[in-house]
Amino acid sequence: NIAALDLDRTSTSRLYLHSLTNDQDLILAFTVGSYEEIDPLLVSGEIDAALV
């Protein structure tokens, strides 16, 4: 499971994220709005990685 922080917020970045998670090898569990939201998710084990 991963979290995504989309700083670009464009249709291109959304399409890129979709292409990365479309095959289910990476599961998008959270979309976060800041870097500060990532650490608690990593520490709690809810995500394995974050894509920024």
ROSE-4610 file (N, C-alpha, C; in Angstrom, 1 decimal, always signed):
// ROSE-4610
residu = [N/N/N/I/I/I/A/A/A/A/A/A/L/L/L/D/D/D/L/L/L/D/D/D/R/R/R/T/T/T/S/S/S/T/T/T/S/S/S/R/R/R/L/L/L/Y/Y/Y/L/L/L/H/H/H/S/S/S/L/L/L/T/T/T/N/N/N/D/D/D/Q/Q/Q/D/D/D/L/L/L/I/I/I/L/L/L/A/A/A/F/F/F/T/T/T/V/V/V/G/G/G/S/S/S/Y/Y/Y/E/E/E/E/E/E/I/I/I/D/D/D/P/P/P/L/L/L/L/L/L/V/V/V/S/S/S/G/G/G/E/E/E/I/I/I/D/D/D/A/A/A/A/A/A/L/L/L/V/V/V]
num = [1/1/1/2/2/2/3/3/3/4/4/4/5/5/5/6/6/6/7/7/7/8/8/8/9/9/9/10/10/10/11/11/11/12/12/12/13/13/13/14/14/14/15/15/15/16/16/16/17/17/17/18/18/18/19/19/19/20/20/20/21/21/21/22/22/22/23/23/23/24/24/24/25/25/25/26/26/26/27/27/27/28/28/28/29/29/29/30/30/30/31/31/31/32/32/32/33/33/33/34/34/34/35/35/35/36/36/36/37/37/37/38/38/38/39/39/39/40/40/40/41/41/41/42/42/42/43/43/43/44/44/44/45/45/45/46/46/46/47/47/47/48/48/48/49/49/49/50/50/50/51/51/51/52/52/52]
x = [+0.8/+0.0/+0.9/+0.4/+1.2/+0.3/+0.9/+0.2/+0.8/+0.0/+0.5/+0.2/+1.3/+1.2/+1.4/+0.4/+0.4/+0.6/+1.8/+2.1/+1.8/+1.8/+1.6/+0.1/-0.7/-2.2/-2.7/-2.1/-2.5/-3.1/-3.8/-4.3/-3.2/-2.0/-0.9/-0.4/-0.3/+0.2/-0.9/-2.1/-3.2/-3.1/-2.9/-2.8/-1.6/-0.5/+0.7/+0.5/-0.1/-0.4/-1.4/-2.4/-3.3/-2.5/-1.6/-0.9/+0.0/+0.5/+1.3/+0.5/-0.7/-1.5/-2.6/-2.7/-3.7/-3.5/-2.3/-2.1/-2.2/-2.5/-2.6/-1.3/-0.2/+1.1/+1.3/+0.9/+0.9/-0.5/-0.8/-2.2/-2.2/-2.9/-3.1/-4.0/-3.5/-4.4/-4.8/-3.9/-4.2/-3.7/-4.5/-4.0/-3.9/-2.7/-2.5/-2.3/-2.4/-2.3/-1.0/-0.2/+1.1/+2.1/+3.3/+4.4/+4.1/+3.5/+3.3/+2.3/+1.5/+0.5/+1.2/+2.3/+3.0/+3.6/+4.3/+5.0/+4.1/+3.0/+2.1/+1.6/+1.4/+1.0/+2.1/+3.3/+4.5/+4.7/+4.7/+5.0/+3.9/+2.7/+1.6/+1.5/+2.3/+2.2/+1.1/+0.3/-0.8/-0.3/+0.9/+1.5/+2.9/+3.4/+4.8/+5.7/+5.1/+5.9/+5.0/+5.6/+4.9/+5.5/+4.6/+5.0/+4.7/+5.8/+5.6/+5.9]
y = [-1.2/+0.0/+1.3/+2.2/+3.5/+4.7/+5.8/+7.1/+7.9/+8.8/+9.8/+11.2/+12.0/+13.4/+14.1/+14.6/+15.1/+16.6/+17.1/+18.5/+19.3/+18.5/+19.1/+19.4/+18.4/+18.5/+18.9/+18.2/+18.4/+17.1/+17.2/+16.0/+15.0/+15.5/+14.7/+13.9/+14.6/+13.9/+12.8/+13.1/+12.2/+11.0/+11.2/+10.1/+9.2/+9.9/+9.1/+8.2/+8.8/+8.0/+6.9/+7.1/+6.1/+5.0/+5.3/+4.3/+3.5/+4.1/+3.3/+2.3/+2.7/+1.9/+1.0/+1.2/+0.5/-1.0/-1.6/-3.0/-3.7/-3.0/-3.5/-4.0/-3.8/-4.1/-3.1/-1.8/-0.8/-0.4/-0.5/-0.1/+1.2/+2.1/+3.5/+3.5/+3.5/+3.5/+4.9/+5.9/+7.2/+8.2/+9.3/+10.5/+11.6/+12.1/+13.0/+14.4/+15.4/+16.8/+17.5/+16.8/+17.4/+16.3/+16.7/+15.8/+15.3/+16.1/+15.8/+14.6/+14.4/+13.3/+11.9/+11.9/+10.7/+9.9/+10.6/+9.9/+9.0/+9.5/+8.7/+7.4/+7.5/+6.4/+5.4/+5.8/+4.9/+4.2/+5.0/+4.5/+3.5/+3.7/+2.8/+1.6/+1.6/+0.4/+0.4/+1.5/+1.6/+1.7/+2.2/+2.3/+1.8/+1.3/+0.8/+1.9/+2.8/+3.9/+5.0/+6.1/+7.3/+7.8/+8.2/+8.7/+10.2/+11.0/+12.5/+13.0]
z = [+0.0/+0.0/+0.0/-0.8/-0.8/-0.6/-0.3/-0.2/-1.3/-1.8/-2.9/-2.4/-2.6/-2.4/-3.8/-4.4/-5.7/-5.6/-5.7/-5.6/-6.9/-8.0/-9.3/-9.5/-9.1/-9.2/-10.6/-11.6/-13.0/-13.5/-14.6/-15.2/-15.6/-16.0/-16.3/-15.1/-13.9/-12.7/-12.3/-12.4/-12.0/-13.0/-14.2/-15.2/-14.9/-14.5/-14.2/-12.9/-11.9/-10.7/-11.0/-11.9/-12.3/-13.0/-13.9/-14.6/-13.7/-12.6/-11.7/-10.8/-10.6/-9.7/-10.4/-11.7/-12.5/-12.5/-12.4/-12.5/-11.2/-10.1/-8.7/-8.1/-8.7/-8.1/-7.0/-7.2/-6.2/-5.9/-4.6/-4.2/-3.5/-4.2/-3.6/-2.5/-1.2/-0.1/+0.4/+0.2/+0.7/-0.3/-0.4/-1.1/+0.0/+0.2/+1.3/+0.7/+1.6/+1.2/+1.6/+2.4/+2.9/+3.3/+3.4/+3.8/+5.2/+6.1/+7.5/+7.6/+6.7/+6.7/+6.5/+5.9/+5.4/+6.6/+7.5/+8.6/+9.4/+9.9/+10.7/+10.0/+8.7/+7.9/+7.8/+7.6/+7.6/+8.9/+10.0/+11.3/+11.8/+11.4/+11.8/+11.0/+9.8/+9.0/+8.0/+7.9/+7.0/+5.5/+5.3/+4.0/+4.1/+3.0/+2.9/+2.3/+1.5/+0.8/+0.5/+0.1/-0.3/-1.6/-2.5/-3.8/-3.8/-4.0/-4.0/-5.4]
